[in-house]
Amino acid sequence: MENLIKNNSIVLLIIIGLPGLFAWLLTSVNRQTKANLVNHYGINSQVYCGFLGIIIHELSHLVLALIFRHGIQSVRLLKRPHLHPENETADDLALGYVNHT
């Protein structure tokens, strides 16, 4: 019984722990990279360096919304983020969007 618990713990650590650690590591590297880009080259540098990835990302949202028959309200595959929008709502930092219902 003790051996079974030990083996299951090791398997859970491998199945959940390693992917979780890898996801955390990638997230922290991603956040630091974006912060460095914005600090050195301005907020629009994210668009200039990653436009192809942003377009592919938004297209994936669009395809899934179409597959699941969501009502598409508006799509913008690429847009420049605005730190100070015209109205007084929250900052508009989106790089693209698919609005659906």
N, CA, C and O atoms as CSV, one atom per row, in Angstrom:
chain,resi,resn,atom,element,x,y,z
A,1,MET,N,N,0.819,-1.203,0.000
A,1,MET,CA,C,0.000,0.000,0.000
A,1,MET,C,C,0.859,1.260,0.000
A,1,MET,O,O,0.583,2.223,-0.717
A,2,GLU,N,N,1.894,1.230,0.812
A,2,GLU,CA,C,2.808,2.386,0.884
A,2,GLU,C,C,3.510,2.607,-0.445
A,2,GLU,O,O,3.728,3.742,-0.868
A,3,ASN,N,N,3.861,1.500,-1.099
A,3,ASN,CA,C,4.522,1.567,-2.397
A,3,ASN,C,C,3.580,2.154,-3.453
A,3,ASN,O,O,4.015,2.914,-4.318
A,4,LEU,N,N,2.301,1.804,-3.384
A,4,LEU,CA,C,1.305,2.315,-4.312
A,4,LEU,C,C,1.149,3.830,-4.172
A,4,LEU,O,O,1.090,4.545,-5.172
A,5,ILE,N,N,1.084,4.310,-2.953
A,5,ILE,CA,C,0.967,5.750,-2.706
A,5,ILE,C,C,2.212,6.479,-3.208
A,5,ILE,O,O,2.112,7.544,-3.818
A,6,LYS,N,N,3.368,5.908,-2.952
A,6,LYS,CA,C,4.622,6.513,-3.413
A,6,LYS,C,C,4.666,6.578,-4.942
A,6,LYS,O,O,5.047,7.606,-5.501
A,7,ASN,N,N,4.285,5.502,-5.618
A,7,ASN,CA,C,4.296,5.467,-7.079
A,7,ASN,C,C,3.285,6.449,-7.658
A,7,ASN,O,O,3.584,7.146,-8.628
A,8,ASN,N,N,2.087,6.509,-7.072
A,8,ASN,CA,C,1.075,7.449,-7.550
A,8,ASN,C,C,1.511,8.894,-7.351
A,8,ASN,O,O,1.225,9.749,-8.190
A,9,SER,N,N,2.191,9.170,-6.262
A,9,SER,CA,C,2.691,10.526,-6.019
A,9,SER,C,C,3.734,10.918,-7.055
A,9,SER,O,O,3.743,12.048,-7.541
A,10,ILE,N,N,4.598,9.993,-7.383
A,10,ILE,CA,C,5.622,10.269,-8.395
A,10,ILE,C,C,4.974,10.504,-9.756
A,10,ILE,O,O,5.362,11.423,-10.477
A,11,VAL,N,N,3.994,9.682,-10.108
A,11,VAL,CA,C,3.305,9.834,-11.391
A,11,VAL,C,C,2.566,11.169,-11.441
A,11,VAL,O,O,2.621,11.860,-12.458
A,12,LEU,N,N,1.876,11.547,-10.360
A,12,LEU,CA,C,1.183,12.835,-10.313
A,12,LEU,C,C,2.158,13.989,-10.436
A,12,LEU,O,O,1.873,14.974,-11.117
A,13,LEU,N,N,3.298,13.879,-9.787
A,13,LEU,CA,C,4.308,14.926,-9.888
A,13,LEU,C,C,4.792,15.067,-11.330
A,13,LEU,O,O,4.977,16.179,-11.823
A,14,ILE,N,N,4.993,13.949,-11.992
A,14,ILE,CA,C,5.452,13.992,-13.383
A,14,ILE,C,C,4.361,14.523,-14.301
A,14,ILE,O,O,4.640,15.339,-15.179
A,15,ILE,N,N,3.122,14.073,-14.112
A,15,ILE,CA,C,2.028,14.456,-15.007
A,15,ILE,C,C,1.577,15.890,-14.783
A,15,ILE,O,O,1.279,16.596,-15.747
A,16,ILE,N,N,1.521,16.337,-13.530
A,16,ILE,CA,C,1.011,17.674,-13.220
A,16,ILE,C,C,2.134,18.657,-12.896
A,16,ILE,O,O,2.107,19.803,-13.345
A,17,GLY,N,N,3.098,18.220,-12.136
A,17,GLY,CA,C,4.153,19.128,-11.662
A,17,GLY,C,C,5.074,19.630,-12.756
A,17,GLY,O,O,5.340,20.830,-12.836
A,18,LEU,N,N,5.560,18.744,-13.591
A,18,LEU,CA,C,6.491,19.161,-14.642
A,18,LEU,C,C,5.847,20.086,-15.669
A,18,LEU,O,O,6.437,21.115,-15.999
A,19,PRO,N,N,4.649,19.761,-16.194
A,19,PRO,CA,C,4.008,20.721,-17.102
A,19,PRO,C,C,3.679,22.049,-16.419
A,19,PRO,O,O,3.781,23.109,-17.036
A,20,GLY,N,N,3.284,21.990,-15.145
A,20,GLY,CA,C,3.001,23.219,-14.402
A,20,GLY,C,C,4.245,24.075,-14.247
A,20,GLY,O,O,4.189,25.293,-14.416
A,21,LEU,N,N,5.362,23.448,-13.928
A,21,LEU,CA,C,6.628,24.170,-13.807
A,21,LEU,C,C,7.040,24.769,-15.146
A,21,LEU,O,O,7.495,25.912,-15.203
A,22,PHE,N,N,6.885,24.010,-16.210
A,22,PHE,CA,C,7.229,24.486,-17.545
A,22,PHE,C,C,6.340,25.662,-17.947
A,22,PHE,O,O,6.829,26.637,-18.516
A,23,ALA,N,N,5.036,25.582,-17.657
A,23,ALA,CA,C,4.111,26.677,-17.971
A,23,ALA,C,C,4.469,27.929,-17.173
A,23,ALA,O,O,4.446,29.035,-17.713
A,24,TRP,N,N,4.798,27.763,-15.904
A,24,TRP,CA,C,5.187,28.907,-15.072
A,24,TRP,C,C,6.463,29.551,-15.621
A,24,TRP,O,O,6.560,30.776,-15.691
A,25,LEU,N,N,7.427,28.738,-16.006
A,25,LEU,CA,C,8.682,29.253,-16.546
A,25,LEU,C,C,8.450,30.022,-17.846
A,25,LEU,O,O,8.990,31.114,-18.023
A,26,LEU,N,N,7.650,29.461,-18.757
A,26,LEU,CA,C,7.355,30.149,-20.013
A,26,LEU,C,C,6.586,31.451,-19.781
A,26,LEU,O,O,6.835,32.448,-20.459
A,27,THR,N,N,5.660,31.445,-18.834
A,27,THR,CA,C,4.895,32.653,-18.525
A,27,THR,C,C,5.803,33.746,-17.989
A,27,THR,O,O,5.687,34.901,-18.397
A,28,SER,N,N,6.695,33.402,-17.089
A,28,SER,CA,C,7.589,34.425,-16.533
A,28,SER,C,C,8.552,34.971,-17.583
A,28,SER,O,O,8.834,36.169,-17.593
A,29,VAL,N,N,9.058,34.113,-18.464
A,29,VAL,CA,C,9.942,34.579,-19.537
A,29,VAL,C,C,9.163,35.480,-20.499
A,29,VAL,O,O,9.676,36.509,-20.940
A,30,ASN,N,N,7.927,35.095,-20.824
A,30,ASN,CA,C,7.086,35.883,-21.720
A,30,ASN,C,C,6.810,37.269,-21.139
A,30,ASN,O,O,6.929,38.268,-21.848
A,31,ARG,N,N,6.445,37.339,-19.871
A,31,ARG,CA,C,6.153,38.630,-19.243
A,31,ARG,C,C,7.385,39.521,-19.202
A,31,ARG,O,O,7.297,40.724,-19.449
A,32,GLN,N,N,8.520,38.938,-18.895
A,32,GLN,CA,C,9.753,39.724,-18.831
A,32,GLN,C,C,10.153,40.226,-20.219
A,32,GLN,O,O,10.615,41.358,-20.362
A,33,THR,N,N,9.976,39.391,-21.231
A,33,THR,CA,C,10.308,39.786,-22.596
A,33,THR,C,C,9.424,40.933,-23.059
A,33,THR,O,O,9.911,41.900,-23.644
A,34,LYS,N,N,8.106,40.824,-22.793
A,34,LYS,CA,C,7.201,41.905,-23.187
A,34,LYS,C,C,7.516,43.189,-22.435
A,34,LYS,O,O,7.456,44.276,-23.010
A,35,ALA,N,N,7.851,43.074,-21.156
A,35,ALA,CA,C,8.198,44.265,-20.379
A,35,ALA,C,C,9.464,44.920,-20.935
A,35,ALA,O,O,9.534,46.145,-21.030
A,36,ASN,N,N,10.451,44.125,-21.298
A,36,ASN,CA,C,11.680,44.680,-21.880
A,36,ASN,C,C,11.401,45.360,-23.217
A,36,ASN,O,O,11.923,46.443,-23.480
A,37,LEU,N,N,10.594,44.744,-24.051
A,37,LEU,CA,C,10.235,45.351,-25.337
A,37,LEU,C,C,9.567,46.707,-25.132
A,37,LEU,O,O,9.939,47.694,-25.765
A,38,VAL,N,N,8.576,46.745,-24.239
A,38,VAL,CA,C,7.833,47.980,-24.016
A,38,VAL,C,C,8.731,49.046,-23.397
A,38,VAL,O,O,8.653,50.212,-23.785
A,39,ASN,N,N,9.569,48.675,-22.454
A,39,ASN,CA,C,10.442,49.652,-21.796
A,39,ASN,C,C,11.493,50.235,-22.731
A,39,ASN,O,O,11.834,51.413,-22.627
A,40,HIS,N,N,12.008,49.417,-23.644
A,40,HIS,CA,C,13.081,49.887,-24.521
A,40,HIS,C,C,12.578,50.527,-25.816
A,40,HIS,O,O,13.178,51.480,-26.314
A,41,TYR,N,N,11.471,49.999,-26.362
A,41,TYR,CA,C,11.057,50.440,-27.695
A,41,TYR,C,C,9.631,50.985,-27.763
A,41,TYR,O,O,9.168,51.355,-28.842
A,42,GLY,N,N,8.936,51.040,-26.646
A,42,GLY,CA,C,7.577,51.579,-26.632
A,42,GLY,C,C,6.531,50.494,-26.752
A,42,GLY,O,O,6.831,49.350,-27.094
A,43,ILE,N,N,5.294,50.873,-26.464
A,43,ILE,CA,C,4.219,49.876,-26.404
A,43,ILE,C,C,3.897,49.278,-27.768
A,43,ILE,O,O,3.452,48.133,-27.836
A,44,ASN,N,N,4.102,50.002,-28.834
A,44,ASN,CA,C,3.788,49.469,-30.166
A,44,ASN,C,C,4.806,48.442,-30.655
A,44,ASN,O,O,4.577,47.787,-31.672
A,45,SER,N,N,5.915,48.294,-29.955
A,45,SER,CA,C,6.917,47.317,-30.364
A,45,SER,C,C,6.371,45.895,-30.315
A,45,SER,O,O,6.834,45.030,-31.058
A,46,GLN,N,N,5.390,45.644,-29.447
A,46,GLN,CA,C,4.768,44.319,-29.391
A,46,GLN,C,C,4.093,43.986,-30.716
A,46,GLN,O,O,4.133,42.846,-31.178
A,47,VAL,N,N,3.474,44.992,-31.317
A,47,VAL,CA,C,2.797,44.787,-32.601
A,47,VAL,C,C,3.827,44.585,-33.704
A,47,VAL,O,O,3.674,43.694,-34.540
A,48,TYR,N,N,4.870,45.400,-33.713
A,48,TYR,CA,C,5.872,45.308,-34.773
A,48,TYR,C,C,6.631,43.989,-34.733
A,48,TYR,O,O,6.952,43.433,-35.783
A,49,CYS,N,N,6.921,43.482,-33.545
A,49,CYS,CA,C,7.693,42.241,-33.428
A,49,CYS,C,C,6.829,40.990,-33.510
A,49,CYS,O,O,7.319,39.925,-33.887
A,50,GLY,N,N,5.558,41.103,-33.164
A,50,GLY,CA,C,4.748,39.901,-33.087
A,50,GLY,C,C,3.486,39.912,-33.903
A,50,GLY,O,O,2.536,39.200,-33.578
A,51,PHE,N,N,3.449,40.715,-34.972
A,51,PHE,CA,C,2.200,40.850,-35.730
A,51,PHE,C,C,1.708,39.527,-36.290
A,51,PHE,O,O,0.504,39.273,-36.270
A,52,LEU,N,N,2.584,38.686,-36.782
A,52,LEU,CA,C,2.159,37.421,-37.363
A,52,LEU,C,C,1.550,36.510,-36.290
A,52,LEU,O,O,0.525,35.872,-36.529
A,53,GLY,N,N,2.169,36.450,-35.130
A,53,GLY,CA,C,1.647,35.645,-34.029
A,53,GLY,C,C,0.312,36.165,-33.515
A,53,GLY,O,O,-0.566,35.379,-33.157
A,54,ILE,N,N,0.153,37.492,-33.477
A,54,ILE,CA,C,-1.105,38.085,-33.028
A,54,ILE,C,C,-2.224,37.723,-33.998
A,54,ILE,O,O,-3.323,37.363,-33.575
A,55,ILE,N,N,-1.949,37.816,-35.288
A,55,ILE,CA,C,-2.954,37.488,-36.303
A,55,ILE,C,C,-3.354,36.019,-36.208
A,55,ILE,O,O,-4.543,35.700,-36.249
A,56,ILE,N,N,-2.383,35.125,-36.084
A,56,ILE,CA,C,-2.675,33.693,-35.968
A,56,ILE,C,C,-3.479,33.414,-34.698
A,56,ILE,O,O,-4.414,32.613,-34.715
A,57,HIS,N,N,-3.117,34.069,-33.609
A,57,HIS,CA,C,-3.826,33.895,-32.343
A,57,HIS,C,C,-5.293,34.308,-32.470
A,57,HIS,O,O,-6.189,33.575,-32.051
A,58,GLU,N,N,-5.524,35.464,-33.040
A,58,GLU,CA,C,-6.906,35.946,-33.188
A,58,GLU,C,C,-7.692,35.096,-34.183
A,58,GLU,O,O,-8.890,34.880,-34.002
A,59,LEU,N,N,-7.026,34.615,-35.234
A,59,LEU,CA,C,-7.701,33.720,-36.177
A,59,LEU,C,C,-8.120,32.421,-35.491
A,59,LEU,O,O,-9.164,31.859,-35.824
A,60,SER,N,N,-7.331,31.945,-34.549
A,60,SER,CA,C,-7.717,30.730,-33.826
A,60,SER,C,C,-8.975,30.978,-33.005
A,60,SER,O,O,-9.844,30.108,-32.933
A,61,HIS,N,N,-9.089,32.165,-32.377
A,61,HIS,CA,C,-10.316,32.508,-31.657
A,61,HIS,C,C,-11.503,32.561,-32.622
A,61,HIS,O,O,-12.585,32.061,-32.313
A,62,LEU,N,N,-11.297,33.163,-33.777
A,62,LEU,CA,C,-12.356,33.292,-34.773
A,62,LEU,C,C,-12.823,31.927,-35.269
A,62,LEU,O,O,-14.025,31.682,-35.370
A,63,VAL,N,N,-11.886,31.042,-35.575
A,63,VAL,CA,C,-12.236,29.709,-36.075
A,63,VAL,C,C,-13.037,28.941,-35.027
A,63,VAL,O,O,-14.043,28.315,-35.359
A,64,LEU,N,N,-12.606,28.980,-33.772
A,64,LEU,CA,C,-13.344,28.263,-32.731
A,64,LEU,C,C,-14.720,28.870,-32.493
A,64,LEU,O,O,-15.684,28.146,-32.246
A,65,ALA,N,N,-14.815,30.192,-32.565
A,65,ALA,CA,C,-16.128,30.823,-32.424
A,65,ALA,C,C,-17.053,30.402,-33.559
A,65,ALA,O,O,-18.247,30.201,-33.336
A,66,LEU,N,N,-16.528,30.268,-34.761
A,66,LEU,CA,C,-17.336,29.810,-35.892
A,66,LEU,C,C,-17.710,28.334,-35.753
A,66,LEU,O,O,-18.840,27.950,-36.051
A,67,ILE,N,N,-16.769,27.510,-35.302
A,67,ILE,CA,C,-17.046,26.084,-35.121
A,67,ILE,C,C,-18.174,25.881,-34.110
A,67,ILE,O,O,-19.060,25.053,-34.319
A,68,PHE,N,N,-18.135,26.638,-33.015
A,68,PHE,CA,C,-19.152,26.495,-31.974
A,68,PHE,C,C,-20.359,27.406,-32.204
A,68,PHE,O,O,-21.186,27.594,-31.312
A,69,ARG,N,N,-20.450,27.967,-33.410
A,69,ARG,CA,C,-21.602,28.750,-33.862
A,69,ARG,C,C,-21.922,29.933,-32.955
A,69,ARG,O,O,-23.087,30.205,-32.662
A,70,HIS,N,N,-20.890,30.628,-32.518
A,70,HIS,CA,C,-21.095,31.864,-31.772
A,70,HIS,C,C,-21.457,32.970,-32.761
A,70,HIS,O,O,-21.075,32.920,-33.930
A,71,GLY,N,N,-22.188,33.956,-32.285
A,71,GLY,CA,C,-22.488,35.103,-33.130
A,71,GLY,C,C,-21.311,36.066,-33.121
A,71,GLY,O,O,-20.983,36.628,-32.076
A,72,ILE,N,N,-20.680,36.262,-34.251
A,72,ILE,CA,C,-19.514,37.143,-34.340
A,72,ILE,C,C,-20.000,38.585,-34.433
A,72,ILE,O,O,-20.711,38.939,-35.373
A,73,GLN,N,N,-19.626,39.411,-33.477
A,73,GLN,CA,C,-20.005,40.822,-33.463
A,73,GLN,C,C,-19.000,41.665,-34.244
A,73,GLN,O,O,-19.381,42.456,-35.108
A,74,SER,N,N,-17.726,41.492,-33.938
A,74,SER,CA,C,-16.679,42.238,-34.642
A,74,SER,C,C,-15.358,41.487,-34.508
A,74,SER,O,O,-15.135,40.742,-33.554
A,75,VAL,N,N,-14.498,41.707,-35.484
A,75,VAL,CA,C,-13.186,41.057,-35.508
A,75,VAL,C,C,-12.150,42.100,-35.869
A,75,VAL,O,O,-12.344,42.890,-36.792
A,76,ARG,N,N,-11.074,42.098,-35.153
A,76,ARG,CA,C,-9.928,42.925,-35.518
A,76,ARG,C,C,-8.687,42.095,-35.241
A,76,ARG,O,O,-8.323,41.862,-34.089
A,77,LEU,N,N,-8.042,41.653,-36.315
A,77,LEU,CA,C,-6.919,40.739,-36.170
A,77,LEU,C,C,-5.667,41.418,-35.634
A,77,LEU,O,O,-4.826,40.770,-35.011
A,78,LEU,N,N,-5.540,42.708,-35.870
A,78,LEU,CA,C,-4.355,43.426,-35.423
A,78,LEU,C,C,-4.727,44.868,-35.128
A,78,LEU,O,O,-5.367,45.530,-35.944
A,79,LYS,N,N,-4.327,45.350,-33.965
A,79,LYS,CA,C,-4.558,46.752,-33.635
A,79,LYS,C,C,-3.470,47.232,-32.692
A,79,LYS,O,O,-2.881,46.459,-31.937
A,80,ARG,N,N,-3.229,48.509,-32.759
A,80,ARG,CA,C,-2.224,49.106,-31.885
A,80,ARG,C,C,-2.857,49.389,-30.531
A,80,ARG,O,O,-3.976,49.897,-30.464
A,81,PRO,N,N,-2.153,49.066,-29.454
A,81,PRO,CA,C,-2.708,49.323,-28.122
A,81,PRO,C,C,-2.678,50.812,-27.792
A,81,PRO,O,O,-1.806,51.544,-28.261
A,82,HIS,N,N,-3.637,51.253,-26.982
A,82,HIS,CA,C,-3.726,52.650,-26.577
A,82,HIS,C,C,-3.611,52.744,-25.064
A,82,HIS,O,O,-4.437,52.193,-24.337
A,83,LEU,N,N,-2.598,53.436,-24.599
A,83,LEU,CA,C,-2.443,53.626,-23.159
A,83,LEU,C,C,-3.473,54.602,-22.615
A,83,LEU,O,O,-3.931,54.447,-21.483
A,84,HIS,N,N,-3.842,55.599,-23.399
A,84,HIS,CA,C,-4.776,56.626,-22.950
A,84,HIS,C,C,-5.924,56.717,-23.964
A,84,HIS,O,O,-5.866,57.508,-24.905
A,85,PRO,N,N,-6.970,55.900,-23.764
A,85,PRO,CA,C,-8.082,55.908,-24.716
A,85,PRO,C,C,-8.868,57.207,-24.635
A,85,PRO,O,O,-8.727,57.986,-23.692
A,86,GLU,N,N,-9.695,57.419,-25.644
A,86,GLU,CA,C,-10.463,58.660,-25.727
A,86,GLU,C,C,-11.510,58.759,-24.624
A,86,GLU,O,O,-11.722,59.842,-24.078
A,87,ASN,N,N,-12.168,57.653,-24.285
A,87,ASN,CA,C,-13.116,57.713,-23.179
A,87,ASN,C,C,-12.405,57.365,-21.874
A,87,ASN,O,O,-11.215,57.051,-21.889
A,88,GLU,N,N,-13.098,57.414,-20.775
A,88,GLU,CA,C,-12.439,57.261,-19.476
A,88,GLU,C,C,-12.567,55.855,-18.917
A,88,GLU,O,O,-12.535,55.666,-17.701
A,89,THR,N,N,-12.711,54.868,-19.788
A,89,THR,CA,C,-12.752,53.485,-19.327
A,89,THR,C,C,-11.319,53.003,-19.115
A,89,THR,O,O,-10.369,53.782,-19.196
A,90,ALA,N,N,-11.183,51.725,-18.847
A,90,ALA,CA,C,-9.854,51.161,-18.601
A,90,ALA,C,C,-8.978,51.275,-19.850
A,90,ALA,O,O,-9.478,51.417,-20.967
A,91,ASP,N,N,-7.675,51.210,-19.639
A,91,ASP,CA,C,-6.729,51.277,-20.758
A,91,ASP,C,C,-7.012,50.166,-21.764
A,91,ASP,O,O,-7.308,49.034,-21.382
A,92,ASP,N,N,-6.922,50.490,-23.030
A,92,ASP,CA,C,-7.190,49.539,-24.097
A,92,ASP,C,C,-5.861,48.989,-24.601
A,92,ASP,O,O,-5.263,49.542,-25.524
A,93,LEU,N,N,-5.404,47.905,-23.996
A,93,LEU,CA,C,-4.100,47.345,-24.346
A,93,LEU,C,C,-4.203,46.111,-25.241
A,93,LEU,O,O,-3.211,45.410,-25.437
A,94,ALA,N,N,-5.377,45.841,-25.779
A,94,ALA,CA,C,-5.557,44.667,-26.629
A,94,ALA,C,C,-4.788,44.834,-27.936
A,94,ALA,O,O,-4.722,45.930,-28.492
A,95,LEU,N,N,-4.214,43.749,-28.413
A,95,LEU,CA,C,-3.485,43.754,-29.675
A,95,LEU,C,C,-4.337,43.244,-30.823
A,95,LEU,O,O,-3.940,43.330,-31.985
A,96,GLY,N,N,-5.493,42.719,-30.502
A,96,GLY,CA,C,-6.460,42.218,-31.467
A,96,GLY,C,C,-7.630,41.652,-30.699
A,96,GLY,O,O,-7.524,41.446,-29.490
A,97,TYR,N,N,-8.747,41.392,-31.361
A,97,TYR,CA,C,-9.895,40.853,-30.646
A,97,TYR,C,C,-10.888,40.213,-31.590
A,97,TYR,O,O,-10.910,40.489,-32.789
A,98,VAL,N,N,-11.715,39.344,-31.010
A,98,VAL,CA,C,-12.866,38.759,-31.671
A,98,VAL,C,C,-14.012,38.877,-30.663
A,98,VAL,O,O,-14.030,38.169,-29.656
A,99,ASN,N,N,-14.956,39.762,-30.931
A,99,ASN,CA,C,-16.120,39.919,-30.068
A,99,ASN,C,C,-17.208,38.976,-30.565
A,99,ASN,O,O,-17.583,39.003,-31.737
A,100,HIS,N,N,-17.707,38.146,-29.664
A,100,HIS,CA,C,-18.738,37.178,-30.045
A,100,HIS,C,C,-19.720,36.980,-28.909
A,100,HIS,O,O,-19.440,37.322,-27.759
A,101,THR,N,N,-20.878,36.422,-29.245
A,101,THR,CA,C,-21.891,36.139,-28.242
A,101,THR,C,C,-22.237,34.662,-28.251
A,101,THR,O,O,-23.079,34.220,-27.470
